[in-house]
Amino acid sequence: MLTDHQADIESLLVERSVEQFLYYEAELLDNRELHEWFDHIADDISYRMPRRLMRENQASAFSEQGYYFNEDYGSLKARVERFDSEYAWAERPPTRTRRHVTNVSVSEDDDSLDDGELHVESNLLVYLSRGDSEAHTFYSARRIDTLRQTDESFEIADREIRLDQTVLDTDNISIFL
């Protein structure tokens, strides 16, 4: 049986491991190492970004029917493979990104989680620019993840991205958040 002090240390180590994984994931995506990133996707993933709703006196309402994207393992794999093809027109030239992951919160006590799964919430700020244009865009979001521990690291079993913006100022979202 762990003492309170030992449990606190164990919790800090898990939180640190999760933070390092999220930073590593951001680096992979910023460097367009999409196949390496996809190696950390669970076969049963649900990866979605619901639309923010504008409701009076309600700051954080999100649609349960309308999504910017609602993907699974197969559709994410197809997107990753498409980046290798000549048909990824939305990424010609490639979008330059810089992801900033902050405010990471890890919970192991969620009753809906299986053993070896962690409920993780984090803030994400993504800078995007293309070509030689001075124009750039920022996405600010809250991510709600279920991470599954593997032998070497983690895999993403569920991700919901809740953008702070109500209206997107870009034509498409071709990057992974």
Steps between C-alpha positions, in 0.01 A plus 500: 500500500635841402536775755349839422847631419575207267161541331571871446838419344344231277231747391763763417699246295188405301416867442857569386490203261172623352635853456812367328283289269285802405811709432644218289173472308507877433857471372410213267207695356697824465775311317241325279609158622146377452572128474688508830209694653253246362693223677353649822138474384285222649308271264171604665565875503229761485651832385257789474457873513140605567372840396468760772144621544399854588239485773386782722654476848699191406870546420601142423228325303610256230294317241442128534404473130716756316875449473786659312622142490398172661752233412604146580814294444430441131430862412805623694717242322364615163580863587855411603556302180348778289771740619748273320307519174476761229137562600562692824431834330401672823855442620687631195703678625491334841359691794766596752379439853618547854296332773505616861354254750427633849286452811522121486273329751508122550235291673513125557183479710234537231254208535447488122866416434646152463817395682805660344303799369538860609262793463711796387397859437732759353500835330633528147612807310599443137672757281451444124656673200540410134730587216670837519189685611496724805155363583479255785235335712471378856277225632434491870335191642437275796581134430336220691688175449492142611855369489574132526831388646710274277829323568706795377272804523135587444249475220210737441173308542266800496542869425249780500622843396292796619602810310464835671401657167140482386579586137815379328696755299655238270366312199585160640656313787751270339725459802457271798422661831 
